[in-house]
Amino acid sequence: QVQLVESGGGVVQPGRSLRLSCAASGFSFNSYAMHWVRQAPGKGLEWVTSISYDGSNKYYADSVKGRFTLSRDNSRNTLYLQMNSLRAEDTAVYYCAKDDGRGYGLDYWGQGTLVTVSS
Amino acid sequence: DIQMTQSPSSLSASVGDRVTITCRASQSISRYLNWYQQKPGKAPKLLIYAASSLQSGVPSRFSGSGSGTDFTLTISSLQPEDFASYYCQQSYRTSRTFGRGTKVEIK
């Protein structure tokens, strides 16, 4: 069965960096685009970034462009989100999600990892 | 970016009620519209993709319709496990924006 397990969340001071990981299993990781979606406490869902199956194309929300970098290691079935220059407004649960491969929805999600940006 | 406007932001309904949630896109997105359900403390779950296709394992009381800019999610007979938040999302552009959500509460 498909599993996505995020890690790397925690408490970090404004301006510092954090790297999130998402370990994938149960499907051909190197065949699917992957996404990160975040949810601030008590708020709705915000799409953050996505990467094509081979890592050649990456897309970012304006709110994180220039600060966050998405990458993947298909040999390790792992997705990475490098978050630099963190701000209080980046505080959220970050979900890793698998693209359905049809250009439509996100069909599998991890359990999420909480990032808190606070001094 | 394409803006997604959902309404209502919340609603109260009883078990057995028919519930309708709407989502409007700021520009035409053809049928690139998906619906998710999220329960408190849990990850979202894909319910409907391509505006009206039911994701595998999702009960048939859920249905979606629409194309272009206007879309609808309908729950034909609300069940206790359906009390949750619902989000629409467009996948027409690579920046895959979500609506702000609709919280379905027990009346």
Boltz contact constraints between the chains, C-beta under 6 A:
constraints:
  - contact:
      token1: [A, 44]
      token2: [B, 100]
      max_distance: 6.0
  - contact:
      token1: [A, 44]
      token2: [B, 101]
      max_distance: 6.0
  - contact:
      token1: [A, 45]
      token2: [B, 87]
      max_distance: 6.0
  - contact:
      token1: [A, 45]
      token2: [B, 98]
      max_distance: 6.0
  - contact:
      token1: [A, 47]
      token2: [B, 96]
      max_distance: 6.0
  - contact:
      token1: [A, 59]
      token2: [B, 94]
      max_distance: 6.0
  - contact:
      token1: [A, 95]
      token2: [B, 43]
      max_distance: 6.0
  - contact:
      token1: [A, 104]
      token2: [B, 34]
      max_distance: 6.0
  - contact:
      token1: [A, 104]
      token2: [B, 49]
      max_distance: 6.0
  - contact:
      token1: [A, 104]
      token2: [B, 50]
      max_distance: 6.0
  - contact:
      token1: [A, 104]
      token2: [B, 91]
      max_distance: 6.0
  - contact:
      token1: [A, 105]
      token2: [B, 34]
      max_distance: 6.0
  - contact:
      token1: [A, 105]
      token2: [B, 46]
      max_distance: 6.0
  - contact:
      token1: [A, 105]
      token2: [B, 49]
      max_distance: 6.0
  - contact:
      token1: [A, 107]
      token2: [B, 46]
      max_distance: 6.0
  - contact:
      token1: [A, 109]
      token2: [B, 43]
      max_distance: 6.0
  - contact:
      token1: [A, 109]
      token2: [B, 44]
      max_distance: 6.0
  - contact:
      token1: [A, 112]
      token2: [B, 43]
      max_distance: 6.0
